[in-house]
Amino acid sequence: MSRVPALLVTHADLADALVRAAERIYGPVDDLDRLSNDGYSRESLEREIVTLRAETGRLTATVNRLRTDPDFIEQVAREDLGLVKPGERVLKLPPSPGQRGR
């Protein structure tokens, strides 16, 4: 006869215990969805997931270009980081009258 472990806890058992503990501290729990998501609705969380997945796709494409496209690397280095090649000079011109204050 094999022995059963003394502590066999399922996720449902743990969740139930946590809810009961929360009810002891904060009182009856009426809206579990709100409690478990810090007040965010399921729909708003799903919209945020869609937005984050789109951003992840854009960032992944940028990373792939940075790994494989020397021209893109140079563009980023020049435009975003302000780098120049040895021997090049950077001329900083004053803004045109229409662009002041931007």
C-alpha positions as CSV (number, residue, x, y, z in Angstrom):
1,M,0.0,0.0,0.0
2,S,1.5,3.4,-1.1
3,R,1.3,6.4,1.1
4,V,-0.5,9.6,-0.1
5,P,1.4,12.8,0.6
6,A,0.2,14.5,3.7
7,L,-0.2,17.8,1.8
8,L,-2.0,17.6,-1.5
9,V,-3.3,21.0,-2.5
10,T,-4.8,21.9,-5.8
11,H,-5.0,25.3,-7.3
12,A,-8.7,25.4,-6.6
13,D,-8.1,24.6,-2.9
14,L,-5.5,27.3,-2.7
15,A,-7.7,29.9,-4.4
16,D,-10.6,29.0,-2.1
17,A,-8.3,29.4,0.9
18,L,-7.1,32.8,-0.3
19,V,-10.7,34.0,-0.9
20,R,-11.7,32.8,2.6
21,A,-8.7,34.6,4.1
22,A,-9.5,37.8,2.2
23,E,-13.1,37.6,3.4
24,R,-11.9,37.4,7.0
25,I,-9.7,40.5,6.6
26,Y,-11.9,42.6,4.3
27,G,-15.4,41.2,4.7
28,P,-17.5,39.4,2.1
29,V,-16.2,39.3,-1.4
30,D,-19.0,40.1,-3.9
31,D,-17.1,40.8,-7.1
32,L,-14.2,38.3,-7.5
33,D,-13.3,39.6,-11.0
34,R,-12.8,43.1,-9.7
35,L,-10.8,41.8,-6.7
36,S,-8.5,39.6,-8.7
37,N,-7.7,42.2,-11.4
38,D,-7.2,45.3,-9.1
39,G,-10.4,46.9,-10.4
40,Y,-9.7,46.4,-14.2
41,S,-12.4,44.9,-16.2
42,R,-11.8,41.9,-18.3
43,E,-12.5,43.9,-21.5
44,S,-10.0,46.6,-20.6
45,L,-7.3,44.0,-19.8
46,E,-8.0,42.2,-23.1
47,R,-7.7,45.5,-25.0
48,E,-4.4,46.2,-23.3
49,I,-3.1,42.7,-24.2
50,V,-4.0,43.4,-27.9
51,T,-2.1,46.7,-27.7
52,L,0.9,45.1,-26.0
53,R,1.0,42.3,-28.6
54,A,1.0,44.9,-31.4
55,E,3.8,46.8,-29.7
56,T,5.7,43.6,-29.2
57,G,5.4,42.9,-32.9
58,R,6.8,46.3,-33.8
59,L,9.7,46.0,-31.3
60,T,10.5,42.5,-32.6
61,A,10.6,43.8,-36.2
62,T,12.9,46.6,-35.0
63,V,15.2,44.2,-33.3
64,N,15.3,42.0,-36.4
65,R,16.2,45.0,-38.5
66,L,19.0,46.0,-36.1
67,R,20.4,42.5,-36.3
68,T,20.4,42.3,-40.1
69,D,20.3,45.7,-41.7
70,P,23.5,47.8,-41.6
71,D,21.8,50.8,-43.1
72,F,19.1,50.8,-40.4
73,I,21.8,50.5,-37.7
74,E,23.5,53.6,-39.2
75,Q,20.2,55.5,-39.3
76,V,19.5,54.7,-35.7
77,A,23.0,55.6,-34.7
78,R,22.9,59.0,-36.5
79,E,19.3,60.0,-35.8
80,D,18.6,58.6,-32.3
81,L,22.1,58.6,-30.8
82,G,23.7,61.5,-32.6
83,L,26.7,59.5,-33.7
84,V,28.9,60.4,-36.6
85,K,31.6,58.6,-38.6
86,P,35.3,59.5,-38.0
87,G,36.2,62.7,-39.9
88,E,32.6,63.9,-40.3
89,R,31.5,67.2,-39.0
90,V,28.2,68.0,-37.5
91,L,26.7,71.4,-38.4
92,K,24.0,72.6,-36.0
93,L,21.9,75.2,-37.6
94,P,19.5,77.5,-35.7
95,P,15.9,76.6,-36.1
96,S,14.0,78.3,-38.8
97,P,11.6,81.1,-37.7
98,G,8.5,78.9,-38.0
99,Q,10.0,76.2,-35.8
100,R,10.9,78.2,-32.7
101,G,9.1,77.2,-29.6
102,R,8.5,73.6,-30.7
